[in-house]
């Protein structure tokens, strides 16, 4: 079963439902999905046969039948990119076509006299171009803070006309059938097949950034390779202003904007080169996750470390504001979720008392899973990794998913806990008030969790 909560303004979770779904509600449009990609106004669901889109069809987004079921897809509100069957990266452009991106190698970058450690390509996305110089002025989306760097890159973009898979039945077409004004079709095809194409394994995208890993474990920011430590990169994560990379030996690196502490280096600063998170050195980190402006790392022993912005308590610790509430005013809302998944599951509120998912106090007995000796430090910004010791040691975390300003934690007993901003009911607790410490979502036997900006998706067995 698939359940969702949070933003439903575009009917991306429940057709003809309320704009805010504060309870985990069964998604009727999709019965089975093994992967979910969440944007603000739409959601892409990967089923066994095809990708399914629900919600508002954003500008410049392809029809879902134009996305091959075997492709690995990454979405943001205004961008959709994918890794094809053959490992190429393609971007759906404004002319309603898939455009194949060409990536530089470390050798190519060095041969052009460019010092990678001095480049600032963390938040540059290749523009629509064919063999021309592009000048990019980068600007963050939410805070509109100008990042004072202008990059001039030779962007080699190839495009393929067509609106659906009927026009591009295989990845070979993306490489061979590329129109050219300077050569005949046969000559161009020969050149493309002779030129080695890099193969990619993972891709992430924001409206102002693209991050990828090739099969050799090299990380790329935009189309430029990044020097990340001495080991191959196994995982990447992308926030609104910062990037994360996890190497195969369990080391964490961060770069980009860090004025909210999201780089985890102990200071508030910007870095255009990957920096090792030294406070995690000696631990083997097995997974990482980025929120909008916060970061998490999960160790092989099941411990979770958090850092960054804690404006809404998304780090799992209380926050401090003048009014003791989120800076984002909660919507006037009473629960009107259609067919909510209601189960008697209790959660621990900020004062340590037990309450139902609605937040109503029912007693003082504590949940046995919650560590009574947990740290209750008040945080606004945490500039270095901090252990979130909320659960007792007999329970371990198996997965973490981050939205813009909320976080989901999956425990090995199949329970999910949520914390942080809750303006759209994305915590799934039956109300729209933010929570400062993790609270249990009223679901059992959860196997997968997904978090978008203002949405949460749960898959149960």
MARROTI-785816 format. One record per residue: x, z, y of N, C-alpha, C in turn; residue in three letters. Coordinates in steps of 0.05 Angstrom, whole numbers, plus 5000, padded with zeros to 4 digits. Each point is the difference from the previous one (the first is absolute). Layout:
N
XZYXZYXZYAla...
//
This chain:
461
501750004976498350005024501850005025Unk499149865020501449985026498350135021Unk501250205014498650135022501649975025Unk498650005023501449985026498750175021Unk501550065021498950155022501549915025Unk498850085023501349935026498649795015Unk501549845014498949795018498449794985Unk497549975008498249804988498749835022Unk501249995023498949855022499549714993Unk501949884985499749724992498849974973Unk498750214990498749994973502049934978Unk502550095004502149944980499850184975Unk498550225002499750174976497149994989Unk498149995017497250014991498349835019Unk498849794989498349825016497550145008Unk499249975026497650125011500250315000Unk502550104998500350295001500850105028Unk500250265004500850115026502849925007Unk500750025026502649935009502250194991Unk499250254994501850204991499150104972Unk501849984981499450114973501850244996Unk498950245002501650244999500150124971Unk498549894982500150084972501149774983Unk501550064979500849784982497649864988Unk499749755007497649854993500749764982Unk498549964979500549794981499949735014Unk502149844997500149735011498649814981Unk497749905009498449834982500849715000Unk501449915021500849725002502349934981Unk501650204992502349964982499850204978Unk500049914975499750194978502850074988Unk501849815000502750054990502149895019Unk502050165005502249905017502550154992Unk502249854996502550134993502050025024Unk499249895022501650025025498149975024Unk500650155021498349995024501849985024Unk499449825018501449965026498050055022Unk500550205017498050095020501049935028Unk498449845015500449965028497850165015Unk499949985026498050155016497249904994Unk499649745001497349894999499349874973Unk501949984982499449884974501850124979Unk499349964975501550104977500249784979Unk502449964990500549814978500250154974Unk498549914980499950134974501049804979Unk502050084984501049834980498750064973Unk498449824990498750034975501549854978Unk499049994976501449864979500049705004Unk498049905015499749715003500849895027Unk499650165021500649895027500250245020Unk500849935024499950195022497349995014Unk498850235006497450015012500250135027Unk498849885021500150115027497350125007Unk500050255010497550125011500550085028Unk497849995016500350075028500249755018Unk500850055025500249785019502349824994Unk499649744998502249814995501649975026Unk502350135001501650025024500949725009Unk500849975025501149755009502549934984Unk500349754996502449894986500250094972Unk497950104988500150084972498949784982Unk501149964977499149784982497550094985Unk498449804990497950084982501350114974Unk498650194988501250134977500649814977Unk498649774999500649814978502649845006Unk501250055023502549875006502450174992Unk499550244989502150184992500150004969Unk502249914990500349984971499950284988Unk498650044977499750274989502650134991Unk502149834996502650114991501850065024Unk499149955024501750055023499950305007Unk502250105012500250275010499449985030Unk498050135010499049965027500550255017Unk500749955025500350215020498349935024Unk498650195012498249945022500550205023Unk499349905024499650175024497549895013Unk499350115023497449915012500049705006Unk502349895009500049725009502049834984Unk501250114979501949854984499550034970Unk500349794985499950014971502449844990Unk501650134983502349874987499950054970Unk501549854985499950024971502649924988Unk500550104976502249904983498749844978Unk500949754998498849814981501050054972Unk499049854980500850034972503049964997Unk501249835017502849934997501850195017Unk498850185015501550195015500449935029Unk498949785010500249935028498150165017Unk500750035025498350155019498549795017Unk497450035002498349825016498350165019Unk499549885023498550135021497749825008Unk497550115002497749845009500149995030Unk500249755011500449975029497549935015Unk500249965026497749965017498749724995Unk501449834986498949744995498749984972Unk499450244989498750024974501549864978Unk502450084997501749894979502150214992Unk501049974976502150184991502749895010Unk501650175012502649925011502150154984Unk501949864988502050124984502350095018Unk501050254997502150115016502749974985Unk502049935015502849994989501550245010Unk501450134982501550245007503049954999Unk501450125019502949985000501250194979Unk502549944993501450184982502150165017Unk501150204988502050165014502449825007Unk500749814982502349835006499449815023Unk497549905001499249825022500050155027Unk499150254999499950155025502850065010Unk501850074982502750065009501449755009Unk499549774988501349755007499249905027Unk497750105010499149925027501150195021Unk501850184991501350185019498250225009Unk498150074984498150215008500750264985Unk500250215014500550264988497350134993Unk499450024974497550114992499450285011Unk502250155002499650285009499350015030Unk500249785014499350005028497449845006Unk498949894979497549845004497650185001Unk498049915014497550155001497749814992Unk499649974974497949824990497950164986Unk499950265005498250174985497049925004Unk499449905024497249955006499649725011Unk501449814988499649725008498849844976Unk497849875005498849834980500549715008Unk500949834981500549725007497549875012Unk500449865022497949865014499449734987Unk497849875008499449744990502049805012Unk501849904984502049815009501149844978Unk501349785006501349834981502749925011Unk502050154993502749945008500650035030Unk498650185013500550045029500750295005Unk501350055023500750275008497650145011Unk499650254991497750165008501050255014Unk499050065023500750245014497750204997Unk500650234989497950194993500350255016Unk497950085015500050255014498150194985Unk501150224990498550174981498650235015Unk497750054991498450225012498550144979Unk500050275000498450154980497149965005Unk498450044979497149945002498550225013Unk500350244990498250225009500950125027Unk502550045004500950145024500949815021Unk500249744994500849795020502750085013Unk501850094984502650085010501949774995Unk501249905021501949784998502650094987Unk500849854979502550054988502049805011Unk501950105015501749825017502049854983Unk499049814985501849824986498749734997Unk501449795006499149734998501849854981Unk498849894979501649874980499549705001Unk502149854995499949714998500949924973Unk498149904984500649944972499249714995Unk501549884982499349734991498250044977Unk497449955004498050054980499349744985Unk500550004974499449774984497450054985Unk497849895011497450044988498949744989Unk499150004976498849764988497150054995Unk498349805004497250044998498749804981Unk497850084989498549844982497149995008Unk498949775005497249975008498250084977Unk497650095006498150064979498650275004Unk497550014992498450245004499550164975Unk500649894977499450144975501949924979Unk499850134977501849954978499649724989Unk497849875007499649724991502149825012Unk501050085024502149845013502850094993Unk500350254992502650114992499850134973Unk499749854979499550114974502250164988Unk502549975010502250154988502150045022Unk501850194994502150065019501949765004Unk500249834980501849765003499149835024Unk497449995005499049845022501050125027Unk500350265001500950125024502849925007Unk501649944980502849945004500549705003Unk498649844984500649714999498449845019Unk497450065004498349835016499950105029Unk502349995013500250105028500449765018Unk498149965019500249775018502550015016Unk501249775006502449985015499949765018Unk500950045025500049785019502749865001Unk502150124988502749895002500949874975Unk498550004979500849884975497649914984Unk500449834981497949924983499250224981Unk497649974988499050224982501950044977Unk501149794988501750034977502650135008Unk501149935023502550135009499650305005Unk497750065013499550285006499650174975Unk498549894981499650144975502650054985Unk501849815001502650034987501650225013Unk499950005027501550215014498950284994Unk497350024999498950264995500550104972Unk500049824980500450094973502950074995Unk501849875015502950064997500750275014Unk498650065022500650255015498950244984Unk501850194994499050244985498050165017Unk497950084986498050165013500250294991Unk499950195019500250284992497350094988Unk500250184981497650104986499650295008Unk497550075008499450275010498150154981Unk500350265002498450184982498050175015Unk500450065025498250165015499949925030Unk497750035012499649905027498050195015Unk500750085024498350165017499849865028Unk497750045013499749865026498450175019Unk500749995025498450115022499749775020Unk498450045021499649795019502649935015Unk501950195001502549955014502450034982Unk499749994974502350054982499549884973Unk502249934986499949914973502450124985Unk499550114977502150134984499749914971Unk502349934988499949894972502550084985Unk499849994973502350044982500149764981Unk502449894997500349794980500750124973Unk500149824980500550104972502750124996Unk501949955019502650124998500250275014Unk497850105011500050265013500950005028Unk500049765014500749985028497550025017Unk500150175020497750045018500349815024Unk497749895009500049825023498050105020Unk500850015025498350065022499649745016Unk497549905002499549735008501349824979Unk501549805008501449834981503050074998Unk500750235010502850085002500650224980Unk502149984983500750214981501050255015Unk499450234989500950255011501950134980Unk502250115011502050144983499050284996Unk499050064976498950264994501850144979Unk501750185008501750144982501749824983Unk500750094976501749854982498549934974Unk497550094998498549964975497749805006Unk498949894978497849825003497550165009Unk498349875016497650125010497849974979Unk498650214994497849994980497350015012Unk499750115024497450035012500350005030Unk497949915014499950005029497450115010Unk499950095024497550095013500249935029Unk497749965013499949905027497950155016Unk500850125022498250135019499449835024Unk498850115020499549855024502549945016Unk502050184999502449965015502550034984Unk499850094975502450064985499849884971Unk502449984988500249894972501450204983Unk499449994974501450174980500949834977Unk502250084988501049874975501050214981Unk499449964974500950184979501849844982Unk502550104996501949874982499650084971Unk501249854982499650064972501350264991Unk501850115016501250264994498550235013Unk497649945011498350215011500650095028Unk501549845016500650075027498049865019Unk499350145022498149905020501449925026Unk499249775010501149905026497649935018Unk500450045026497949945019501249875024Unk498449845014500849885025497649925017Unk500449935025497849935018499550225020Unk497550025009499350205020499850284987Unk501150205014500050274989499550215020Unk498649935022499550205021497950214992Unk498849974976498250204990501150134975Unk502649974996501450134978499749854973Unk498849765000499449874975502549894985Unk502350005013502449914986501250224983Unk499450255005500950224983503050075004Unk501249925022502850045004500650265015Unk497950155008500450255014499949975030Unk500049765011499849955028497949795006Unk499149995025498149795008501549775013Unk500049784987501649775010499049744987Unk501149785009499549744989502649904986Unk499749884977502349894986499449714991Unk501849825006499549724991501549954974Unk501350204988501349974974499050224981Unk499949954974499050204981501950245000Unk498950245002501550255000499050174976Unk501950114985499350174977498850265010Unk497850084987498850265005501650214985Unk501950125015502050174987498850254988Unk497850105011498950254989498849964972Unk499749754992499049954973502249934981Unk502549995010502349934983500350224978Unk500449914976500350184977497450024984Unk497749915012497549994986499649714991Unk498749974977499349734991497149955009Unk499749835020497349935010499049764984Unk497650024989498949794984498049825014Unk498850095022498249845016499950095029Unk499349815017499850055029497449895010Unk499150105023497649905013500150045029Unk499049815016499950015029497150025009Unk499550185019497649995016500649855025Unk498250025019500549865025502550105014Unk500350275001502350125013501050244984Unk499550014975501150224983501049884974Unk501550164985501349904976499850214978Unk500049914975500150184977501949904979Unk501050194984501849924978499350194976Unk499749884976499350144976502450004981Unk500950244993502450024982499249984971Unk502049964983499449974971498950264988Unk500450225013498950264990497250055010Unk498849825016497350035009499750145027Unk502250055013499950135027499749785021Unk498550075021499549815022501350115026Unk501349825014501350065025498649835022Unk499550135023498549875021501550025026Unk499749815018501150025027498749805018Unk500350035026498949825020497950145017Unk498049845009497950095019497950154984Unk499150235012498050174986497750055019Unk499349805016497950045020497350094989Unk499449914976497550074987500350164975Unk502550104995500550164976500649824976Unk500749755005500549814978502450084982Unk501750175010502250094983499350224981Unk497550105002499150224983500650285011Unk500850015026500550255014498250015024Unk499350255009498450035024501449875025Unk498549905018501149895025498950175024Unk501349965022499350165024499349825023Unk497550025009499149865025498550215017Unk499549935024498750185018497250084990Unk498649814989497350054991499950054970Unk502350014987500150054971498349794985Unk500349755007498549794987501549745004Unk499249804986501349745002499749895028Unk502049855009499849865026497849794999Unk499349914977497949804997497350144996Unk498249965018497450134999498449904976Unk499050194984498549934976497349885009Unk499049804984497549885006497750204993Unk497849985015497750164993498949884973Unk499950174980499449894974498850224982Unk497949924985499150164978500049834976Unk500650124977500549854976497549834992Unk500449745000497949824992501249794981Unk502050084984501349824982498149924978Unk499849744994498349914978501350074973Unk498450124983501050074973502750135000Unk500350225015502650145000500750114972Unk502550014994500950124975500250305004Unk498050154994499950295006500750164975Unk502150145001500750184978500950275012Unk499550214985500750275010503050054999Unk501449895019502850045002500650165025Unk501650204998500650175023502749945011Unk500550085025502549955013500850245017Unk502550015007501050225015500249935029Unk498650155017500149955029502450125012Unk500349975026502450085014500550304998Unk497850165000500450294998500350104972Unk500149824980500550084973497650064984Unk497649975011497550064986499149754986Unk498450044978498949784986497649895014Unk499749745000497649875012499449754984Unk497549915001499349754988501149785017Unk499649754991501049775015498849985028Unk497650145004498849995026501350205019Unk501750174990501450195017498650265003Unk497850054984498550255002501450224984Unk500550225013501450224986498350124979Unk501150044976498450124978501450244988Unk502450075009501350234989502950025008Unk501450204990502850035007501849954976Unk498949954977501749944977501549745004Unk502550004994501749775004500149824975Unk500349745004500449824978502650064987Unk500050014973502450084985502249795003Unk499349765008502149795004501550035026Unk498950155019501250025026502050235001Unk502349945010502250205002499350205021Unk499650254994499350205020502350065019Unk502549944991502350055017500949755015Unk498249805002500849755014500650055029Unk501749835011500750015028497749915017Unk499550155022497849935018501149955028Unk502449885002501249945025498249815016Unk499950055026498549825018501949785010Unk499249754995501749785007498549805017Unk501449895020499049765014501649764993Unk502750035000501849804992502150124982Unk500449894976502050094981502149794998Unk502450055010502049795002501849974975Unk499750194981501649984975498150074977Unk500649914976498350054977499550294995Unk497550074994499250274995498350014974Unk500750184982498650034975497150105005Unk498149854989497250095001499450154975Unk500250265002499750184976497150104998Unk498149825002497250095000499050074973Unk501049874979499050044973501950174984Unk499050144980501850164982501749814983Unk502250104990501949834986498949894973Unk497950114990498949904975498549745003Unk499549925025498749745006502049825015Unk500049754993501849815012498549775013Unk501149905021498949765014501049754985Unk498149824996500749744987500049775019Unk498650025022499949785019499250105028Unk500949855020499350065028499249745014Unk497950015016499249765015499550095029Unk501049855019499850075028498449805016Unk498050095015498749845020501450045027Unk498849905021501350025026500650305006Unk498050174997500350285007498750184980Unk499949924975499150174979501649954975Unk499950194981501749984976498350084976Unk500449854978498750074975502150084979Unk499450214984501850094979498650004974Unk501249874980498850004973501650184982Unk498650204988501350194982499849914971Unk501650114983500149924972497550094985Unk498250165012497550074986497849815008Unk500649785014498049815008498450075025Unk500850205014498750085025501549875024Unk498549955021501149885025499550205023Unk502050035016499950175024500649835024Unk498650065022500349845024500450195024Unk501349895021500650165023500549825024Unk499350105024500649855024497649915016Unk500349785014497849895016497649924983Unk497650065011497649954984497749895017Unk500749865021498049905019498049834986Unk500949844980498249814986499350104972Unk500550264995499450104973502049924979Unk502449915008501949894981501150214981Unk499650265006500950214982498150034976Unk497549905002498150024978499050274995Unk499850175020499250284997497250065008Unk498449795007497250055007499650065029Unk502049975017499750065029502149835014Unk500250035026501949845016501850185017Unk500550244991501950185013502749984986Unk502149995016502649984988500750264985Unk501749984980500950234984503050045004Unk500950255004502850055005501650064975Unk498650054978501350044974498549844979Unk501449914979498649844980497550124990Unk497949844998497450094989499349814977Unk498850114979499449834977497649825004Unk500449744994497949815002498150034976Unk497349995004498250044977499949774981Unk502249964986500249804978501750114978Unk499549914976501650094977501149754985Unk502150054985501249794983500849755016Unk501350055023500949785017502749904989Unk500249744998502549874989501649865021Unk498749905021501449855021498950075027Unk501750015020499150055028501249795018Unk498449925020500949815021499150105027Unk501749975020499350095027500649785020Unk498049945017500449815022500150165026Unk499749865022500150135026497950225001Unk497549934996497850205002498349994975Unk501149944977498549994975501650124977Unk498550094980501250094975498549884977Unk501449924979498849884976501050174976Unk498150064981500750154977499049854975Unk501749984980499349884974499950224979Unk497850034987499750214979499849874973Unk500650164980499949904972497250044989Unk
//
